[in-house]
Amino acid sequence: MADRTAMLAAAGLEVLGTLDLAGDLAPAEAWRRVVSGTAHPTVEIPDDTADADDRIDAEWRELALRHGVLADDGTFLISPPGPGAFTAPWTAVRLTDHTRLARHLTTNPNEPEFVTASADGTVVLGVTTEEYAVWLVID
């Protein structure tokens, strides 16, 4: 858990605590919905895009606001990548002026992977690295 908290802090997020469920939604189910073979990107950003991290963060923020993942106070739930991503609880976080999700939430350099959700679990927004692009998936 300390590694996850350190990763989120390095991404510029204020860590507020953990929750097992977002409504009835566990992180494992949110990950499955985002990485399933039937998932389709809402936004696709090619690997060779200049300033890809900045574009991914901007697109994530716009989608998170539009679809209700991001609360008015800048809070949301996140499941970062890495060992235990499917079994660890949600982490409640708040955006800061220094938040850089795509740069820090990776399992491999330049390959962002994370799943976010609204506090009630009704909306999931995932970022996954595919073969030639980064997908932002709303479910």
Secondary structure, DSSP 8 states (H G I E B T S, - for coil): -HHHHHHHHHTT-EEEEEES-BTTB-HHHHHHHHHSTT---SEEEETT-TTHHHHHHHHHHHHHHHHT-S-TTSEEEEE-SSTTTTTS-EEEEE--TT--HHHHSEEETTEE-EEEE-TTSS-EEEEEE-SSEEEEEE-
